[in-house]
Amino acid sequence: MTEAQRAEFEQRRLAVLQASIKKDPRHRQYARKRRLSVVASVLGSFVVFGVVLLLIKSFIMAFEGQEAYVQMVAPIMETQPEGGVIALAIAPDPASTAIAALLKPLFSAEQAPAASEGMTVPLNMSGTQD
């Protein structure tokens, strides 16, 4: 077999091998393992962080009220530039306000006893207060 024939044979053999990798389980070890790209991972992380931040804001606004939330974040908002990322992230927005309105019945005053109503909390293991 000449060198030209050997090179042609190798090319044909590699072409057949690459075509059979997808179908033959014995050759799957040679297939390229696909990984999630770094860009998709980072972008997905930012999306998850944004959704979690939105839900946290919504729960705080539902529990404390929108006015109280604005008072809580006012010191932070004063130190941030007006169009800054942090200022936009912690400011009340229509989505978090709408979610807070849906969650508000879960935190209504009628359902939860207030601390000023004299609710007793057991301080020892037996359940009796000394």
N, C-alpha and C positions, 0 to 999 in steps of 0.2 A: 504494500500500500504506500503510495507516494505521500509526500507532505500535503499537497493540495487536496488529495482524496481524504486524508485524515482530518484536515481542517473542515472540509465540507461535511464529513461524517459527524464530527463533534457538533457542528452547528445544527444539523438535523436532529441529533440526539437531544440537545438542549431544548430545541423547539418542541419536540415530542414530550419531553419531561415537564416543561412549563405548562403545556396544554393539559397534561394529565394530573398536575398537582391539585387542581380544583376538584377533581373527581375521585382520585385515589386516596384513601385514608392513610396508606403507607407513606405517601409523599407530602402529607400536610405539614410535616415538621419543617419542610423547606419553604413553605409559603410565608410570605411577609406577614407578621403579626400587626394588625392595625391597632393603633393607639389613639386615644382622644387627643386632639391637638391642644397645645398650651393655650392658644387664644380662646378656644371654646371653653376650656376649664376656667380661665380667668373671667371670661364674660359670664359664665354660669354662676360663678361665685359672687360677682357683683349683683346679679339679678336676685339671687337668694338673699343676700344682705339687704337689698332694697325692700324686698317683700317682708322680711323679718322686721325691719325698721318701721315699715308702714303698719304692720300689725301691732307692734309695741306702742306706737303713737296712738293707734285706735283704741287699744285697751286702756291706756292712761286717760285718754279723753272720755271714754265711756265711764270709767270709774270716778274720776275727779271732776269732769266737766271741761268744756273747751276753754272757759275763762281761766280756770285754775291751771290748765296746761300752758296757756299763753304766759301766765305769770311765772311758771316754773322755768320756761325756756327764755324768758326775757333777758336775764343776765348773759346768757350765751349769745343771744341774738345781738346784743349791744356790742360785743367784741368782734363780731364777724362782719366782713364787707357785705353790702346789701345784696348783691347777686351771687354770693359765694356758695360753694357746694354744701357746706355745713349748714348755712342759713336756710337754704332751700330744703335740705333733708329734714331739719327739725321743725320747720314751720308747719302750721296746720294747713292741710290741703283738702280739696273736695273729696278725694278718695278716702282719706283717713277719717274725715268728718262723717261721711256716709256710713262707713263701717262702724264708727263709734255710735251713730244713731241706731244701728241695728243691734249693737251689743248693750246699749243702755238698759233695756229691761232686765238683763242678767244681774246688773249691779244696782237695782233700785233699792231705796231705803226701806221699803216695806218688807223686803225679803230678808235682809241682813240685819241682825241686831246691832245696835250702836254700842260703843264701848261705854257711853255715859248711862246706859240703862242698868248698870250694876250686874253685868254678867260675871259669874264667878268662874275662876279658872283654878283647877286643882294644882297645887304646888308640890305635892309629894306623890310617892308611888301608890299609896293606899287610896287616894282619891278624896281624902278628907283634909280639910284645911285646919291648921293648928293656930 
